[in-house]
Amino acid sequence: MPRLVGRAKRLPIPPALQGLDLAPRHLALLAHLEYDGPASVNELAARLELAPTTVSLMVSELSRLGVLQRTADPVDRRRRIIAITPAYIAPIDEWLSGSASAWQSVMRGLAPAERNTVINALHAYEAALEQALGQALTQGPEQAGRT
């Protein structure tokens, strides 16, 4: 699994994004905005499982570069909504599409039952990681590996 994630992170960055010094942490944030649409910092933090202050710093960095924009929420003017600026929607979509295209290629060749098996295995892997995290938090990291 680490090898797969590593390969996905090495997908070429489109020319329009190359001078921005983007890191893998930015890819996750941008993916959520691309696929789930505009969101508040707190919503992004929950999706990324990061502290809101960490996400706020990332958003500020990307806003200074012109990649993201903050606008007032029309319902609650105190709240800011984060979105990808129009100039960067296409390059970000291009960057993310390499991984999505690879998944589509793989899944297209599978029968429906095989696709379900892959999806169920990924959900089970995620649940097992969550369980391991819970054990580490309750037992302490030195004991969690011995169970």
Buried (B, 14 or more C-beta within 10 A) or exposed (E): EEEEEEEBEEBEBBEBBEEBEBEEBBBBBBBBBBEEEBBBBEBBBEBBEBEBEEBBEBBEBBBEBEBBBBEEEEEEEEEBBBBBBEEBEEBBBBBBBEBEEBEEEEEEEEEEEEBEEEEEEEEEEEEEEEEEEEBBEEEEEEEBEEE
